[in-house]
Amino acid sequence: MSSADRAPRRGQPAGTASRAGAKTRVEIQAVHAGVSAPRTDVVATEEPLEIRLVAGDETRTVAVTMRTPGHDFELAAGFLFGEGVLRDPHEIARISYCMDPELDREQQYNIVNVALRSATLPALAALERHFYTTSACGVCGKATLEALRLRGLERVRGDLVVDAGTLAALPGTLRRAQSLFAATGGLHAAALFDRRGGLVALREDVGRHNAMDKLIGWGWLEGRVPLDRHLVMVSGRASFELVQKAVAAGIPVFCAVSAPSSLAVDTAREFGVSLVGFLRGEQFNVYSGAERVGIQTPDRGGAGPARH
């Protein structure tokens, strides 16, 4: 059995469910040298979030994702913007939790309603084309890139240039800012930095896509998009989904601690994103857009590519 760290909602009506926190305490058996002892551990909370669009008398569920509670409104907004369903935050009238009394108490904070100013729902065909729930989607890379172009995504612009020393400092800054990771050891992070490596915003989640959606949702709702004077860093690998979300937000430099996928590289090259992988201190690989990275390129020779 586990008991979630609960954060009561201010003004919460009597008898309603408390809101799940980002961390959950669990009772475990800790083993050392073959000897076990009971103790309490802290793990990242994972619960479903249903995102609904509401327009006039219509309500439509557009996604269900497993997430770490917290910044749920940003997650919903970032997902809808990043997947091309909404283009302007002014399309949204309000974002709220669905507190229908008919719902199970545990679900009251697991459904987010995004109410639109429009009386009709937007076309959701784009969402069906671009939202991939698994890495085996059955769509070839060339068709995927063409779909992004048809959606209206353009090459990322801006004159941002980042020197190698700034990039080298990002992993340490990211790790120090990951408070939930420090407590649980089980969360992905996406962080936005300025050109000098100053941390602007960071979001954590059990899902790397969710962390990116929360971060971009924050920027979009704050009216900061396009984020063409910033760079983003993620704590894991660089996937196609993450890079295309960066393209949608106009982020010119995408950095990852781990490897990129082939489609992530193709997407970055197609849409003008500088893609940096295996960023671990002073060693990293530049997969596209080297002109934005202040590095010296020898005429011949040089070190081989970084690896795990």
C-alpha positions as CSV (number, residue, x, y, z in Angstrom):
1,M,0.0,0.0,0.0
2,S,1.1,3.6,-0.7
3,S,0.0,6.9,0.6
4,A,0.5,9.9,-1.7
5,D,1.9,13.1,-0.4
6,R,-1.3,15.1,-0.6
7,A,-1.5,18.9,-1.0
8,P,-4.9,20.1,0.0
9,R,-6.5,22.6,-2.4
10,R,-7.2,26.0,-0.9
11,G,-10.9,26.5,-0.4
12,Q,-11.6,22.9,-1.2
13,P,-15.2,21.9,-0.4
14,A,-15.7,19.4,2.4
15,G,-15.9,15.8,1.2
16,T,-14.0,16.3,-2.0
17,A,-10.7,14.5,-2.8
18,S,-7.4,16.0,-1.9
19,R,-5.1,16.7,-4.8
20,A,-2.3,14.2,-5.4
21,G,1.2,15.5,-5.0
22,A,4.2,14.9,-7.2
23,K,5.7,12.5,-4.7
24,T,4.3,9.3,-3.1
25,R,5.6,7.6,0.0
26,V,5.8,3.8,-0.1
27,E,6.9,1.2,2.4
28,I,9.7,-1.0,1.2
29,Q,12.3,-3.5,2.2
30,A,15.8,-2.1,1.8
31,V,18.4,-4.8,1.3
32,H,22.1,-4.4,2.0
33,A,24.5,-7.4,2.0
34,G,21.6,-9.8,1.9
35,V,19.9,-8.3,5.0
36,S,16.6,-6.5,4.6
37,A,15.1,-3.8,6.8
38,P,11.8,-1.9,6.5
39,R,11.9,1.7,5.6
40,T,9.9,4.4,3.8
41,D,10.9,5.5,0.3
42,V,9.7,8.3,-2.0
43,V,8.7,7.7,-5.6
44,A,7.4,9.9,-8.3
45,T,3.6,9.9,-8.5
46,E,2.1,8.6,-11.8
47,E,-1.5,9.2,-12.5
48,P,-3.6,9.6,-15.7
49,L,-4.6,13.0,-17.0
50,E,-7.5,13.3,-19.5
51,I,-7.4,16.4,-21.6
52,R,-10.8,17.5,-22.9
53,L,-11.8,20.3,-25.3
54,V,-15.0,22.2,-24.6
55,A,-16.7,24.4,-27.2
56,G,-20.3,25.4,-27.0
57,D,-22.3,22.3,-26.1
58,E,-19.5,20.0,-27.4
59,T,-17.0,18.2,-25.2
60,R,-14.3,15.9,-26.7
61,T,-11.5,13.9,-25.1
62,V,-8.4,14.6,-27.1
63,A,-5.7,12.8,-25.1
64,V,-5.1,10.7,-22.0
65,T,-1.5,10.7,-20.7
66,M,0.2,9.2,-17.7
67,R,1.8,12.1,-15.8
68,T,3.2,13.4,-12.6
69,P,0.6,15.8,-11.0
70,G,1.5,19.4,-11.1
71,H,1.4,22.1,-13.8
72,D,-1.5,20.2,-15.3
73,F,-3.0,23.3,-17.1
74,E,0.4,24.0,-18.7
75,L,0.6,20.4,-19.8
76,A,-2.8,20.6,-21.5
77,A,-2.1,23.9,-23.2
78,G,1.4,22.8,-24.3
79,F,0.1,19.6,-25.7
80,L,-2.7,21.3,-27.7
81,F,-0.3,24.0,-29.0
82,G,2.6,21.6,-29.7
83,E,0.4,19.2,-31.7
84,G,-1.1,22.0,-33.8
85,V,-4.7,21.9,-32.4
86,L,-4.5,25.5,-31.1
87,R,-2.3,28.3,-32.4
88,D,-3.1,31.3,-30.1
89,P,-3.6,31.2,-26.3
90,H,-6.4,33.7,-26.8
91,E,-8.4,30.8,-28.3
92,I,-8.8,29.6,-24.7
93,A,-11.5,31.0,-22.5
94,R,-10.4,29.1,-19.4
95,I,-8.7,25.9,-18.2
96,S,-10.1,24.1,-15.2
97,Y,-10.4,20.7,-13.5
98,C,-13.5,18.7,-14.1
99,M,-15.1,18.6,-10.7
100,D,-18.3,16.8,-11.8
101,P,-19.8,15.3,-8.6
102,E,-20.6,12.1,-10.5
103,L,-16.9,11.4,-10.9
104,D,-15.0,9.1,-8.5
105,R,-13.3,11.3,-5.9
106,E,-9.8,10.1,-7.0
107,Q,-10.5,11.3,-10.5
108,Q,-11.5,14.9,-9.7
109,Y,-8.1,16.3,-10.4
110,N,-7.3,13.9,-13.2
111,I,-9.4,15.6,-15.9
112,V,-8.7,19.0,-17.3
113,N,-11.2,20.9,-19.4
114,V,-9.9,23.4,-21.9
115,A,-12.9,25.7,-22.7
116,L,-12.6,27.6,-26.0
117,R,-14.0,30.9,-26.9
118,S,-15.3,29.4,-30.2
119,A,-18.7,27.8,-30.2
120,T,-17.4,24.8,-32.2
121,L,-14.5,22.5,-31.8
122,P,-11.4,22.9,-34.0
123,A,-10.6,20.2,-36.6
124,L,-8.9,17.4,-34.8
125,A,-7.5,15.5,-37.8
126,A,-4.1,17.1,-37.2
127,L,-4.1,15.6,-33.7
128,E,-4.7,12.2,-35.1
129,R,-1.9,12.5,-37.6
130,H,0.7,14.0,-35.2
131,F,0.2,12.4,-31.8
132,Y,2.1,9.2,-31.5
133,T,1.4,7.0,-28.5
134,T,4.2,4.5,-29.3
135,S,7.5,4.5,-31.1
136,A,6.0,2.0,-33.6
137,C,3.5,4.2,-35.4
138,G,3.7,2.7,-38.8
139,V,4.4,6.0,-40.5
140,C,7.6,6.5,-42.4
141,G,9.9,9.3,-41.6
142,K,9.5,11.1,-45.0
143,A,5.8,11.1,-44.6
144,T,6.1,12.4,-41.0
145,L,8.2,15.4,-42.1
146,E,5.8,16.2,-44.9
147,A,2.9,16.1,-42.5
148,L,4.7,18.7,-40.3
149,R,5.2,20.9,-43.4
150,L,1.5,20.6,-44.3
151,R,0.6,21.5,-40.7
152,G,2.3,24.9,-41.3
153,L,5.5,24.5,-39.3
154,E,8.3,26.7,-40.6
155,R,12.0,26.7,-40.2
156,V,13.2,28.1,-36.9
157,R,14.7,31.6,-37.2
158,G,16.8,33.8,-35.0
159,D,20.4,34.8,-34.6
160,L,21.1,32.8,-31.3
161,V,24.7,31.6,-31.0
162,V,25.8,29.7,-27.9
163,D,29.4,29.0,-27.0
164,A,30.7,25.6,-26.0
165,G,31.4,26.7,-22.5
166,T,27.8,27.7,-21.9
167,L,26.6,24.3,-23.2
168,A,29.1,22.5,-21.0
169,A,27.5,24.1,-17.9
170,L,23.9,23.2,-18.7
171,P,23.8,19.6,-17.4
172,G,25.1,20.6,-14.0
173,T,22.6,23.5,-13.8
174,L,19.8,21.2,-14.9
175,R,20.6,18.5,-12.3
176,R,20.8,21.0,-9.5
177,A,17.4,22.4,-10.4
178,Q,15.7,19.0,-10.5
179,S,14.2,19.0,-7.0
180,L,11.8,16.2,-7.7
181,F,14.4,14.1,-9.3
182,A,16.7,14.6,-6.3
183,A,13.9,13.3,-4.1
184,T,12.7,10.4,-6.2
185,G,15.3,9.6,-8.8
186,G,12.6,8.9,-11.3
187,L,11.7,12.0,-13.3
188,H,12.5,13.5,-16.7
189,A,13.1,17.2,-17.0
190,A,12.9,19.8,-19.7
191,A,14.5,23.2,-19.0
192,L,14.6,26.5,-20.9
193,F,17.8,28.6,-20.8
194,D,18.8,32.0,-22.1
195,R,21.9,32.4,-24.4
196,R,24.2,32.8,-21.4
197,G,23.0,29.6,-19.8
198,G,20.8,31.2,-17.2
199,L,17.9,28.9,-16.2
200,V,14.5,30.5,-17.2
201,A,12.1,27.7,-16.4
202,L,12.1,23.9,-15.7
203,R,9.4,21.3,-15.6
204,E,9.6,17.6,-14.4
205,D,7.4,14.6,-15.1
206,V,7.5,10.9,-15.4
207,G,6.9,11.3,-19.1
208,R,9.6,13.2,-21.1
209,H,6.9,14.4,-23.5
210,N,4.8,15.7,-20.6
211,A,7.8,17.6,-19.2
212,M,8.3,19.3,-22.6
213,D,4.6,20.1,-22.9
214,K,4.5,21.6,-19.5
215,L,7.5,23.8,-20.3
216,I,6.2,24.9,-23.7
217,G,2.7,25.3,-22.3
218,W,4.1,27.7,-19.7
219,G,5.9,29.8,-22.4
220,W,2.8,29.8,-24.7
221,L,0.4,30.8,-22.0
222,E,2.8,33.6,-20.9
223,G,2.9,35.0,-24.4
224,R,6.6,34.2,-24.8
225,V,6.4,32.0,-27.9
226,P,8.3,32.0,-30.3
227,L,11.1,31.2,-27.9
228,D,13.7,32.1,-30.5
229,R,16.2,33.6,-28.0
230,H,16.4,30.5,-25.9
231,L,17.6,27.0,-25.9
232,V,16.1,23.9,-24.3
233,M,17.7,20.9,-22.7
234,V,16.2,17.6,-21.8
235,S,17.4,15.0,-19.3
236,G,17.1,12.0,-21.6
237,R,17.3,11.3,-25.3
238,A,16.2,13.5,-28.2
239,S,13.1,12.0,-29.9
240,F,11.2,13.2,-32.9
241,E,8.3,14.2,-30.8
242,L,10.4,16.4,-28.6
243,V,12.2,18.1,-31.4
244,Q,9.0,18.8,-33.3
245,K,7.6,20.4,-30.2
246,A,10.7,22.6,-30.1
247,V,10.1,23.5,-33.7
248,A,6.5,24.5,-33.0
249,A,7.7,26.8,-30.2
250,G,10.4,28.3,-32.3
251,I,13.3,27.1,-30.1
252,P,16.6,27.2,-32.2
253,V,18.8,25.0,-30.0
254,F,17.8,21.6,-28.6
255,C,20.2,19.8,-26.2
256,A,19.9,16.3,-24.8
257,V,22.0,14.4,-22.2
258,S,21.6,11.2,-24.3
259,A,21.3,10.2,-27.9
260,P,19.0,11.5,-30.7
261,S,16.9,9.3,-32.9
262,S,17.4,9.3,-36.7
263,L,14.1,11.0,-37.2
264,A,15.0,13.6,-34.5
265,V,18.1,14.4,-36.6
266,D,16.1,14.6,-39.8
267,T,13.5,16.9,-38.2
268,A,16.2,19.2,-36.8
269,R,17.9,19.5,-40.1
270,E,14.7,20.0,-42.0
271,F,13.4,22.8,-39.7
272,G,16.7,24.5,-38.8
273,V,17.1,23.4,-35.2
274,S,20.6,23.0,-33.9
275,L,20.6,19.6,-32.3
276,V,23.2,18.7,-29.6
277,G,23.3,15.2,-28.2
278,F,25.4,13.4,-25.5
279,L,25.9,16.7,-23.8
280,R,28.0,15.7,-20.7
281,G,30.3,18.5,-19.6
282,E,32.8,19.6,-22.2
283,Q,32.0,16.6,-24.5
284,F,29.0,16.6,-26.9
285,N,28.0,15.9,-30.5
286,V,26.4,18.5,-32.8
287,Y,24.0,16.7,-35.2
288,S,22.6,19.7,-37.0
289,G,23.0,23.5,-37.1
290,A,26.6,23.7,-36.0
291,E,26.6,27.4,-37.0
292,R,24.8,28.3,-33.8
293,V,27.4,26.6,-31.6
294,G,30.6,28.5,-31.0
295,I,33.1,25.7,-31.5
296,Q,36.4,25.4,-33.3
297,T,36.5,23.0,-36.3
298,P,40.0,21.6,-37.1
299,D,40.9,21.2,-40.8
300,R,41.7,17.6,-40.3
301,G,41.7,14.9,-37.6
302,G,40.0,15.8,-34.4
303,A,38.4,13.7,-31.7
304,G,35.8,11.0,-32.6
305,P,32.2,11.3,-31.8
306,A,31.0,11.0,-28.2
307,R,29.2,7.8,-27.1
308,H,27.5,6.4,-24.0
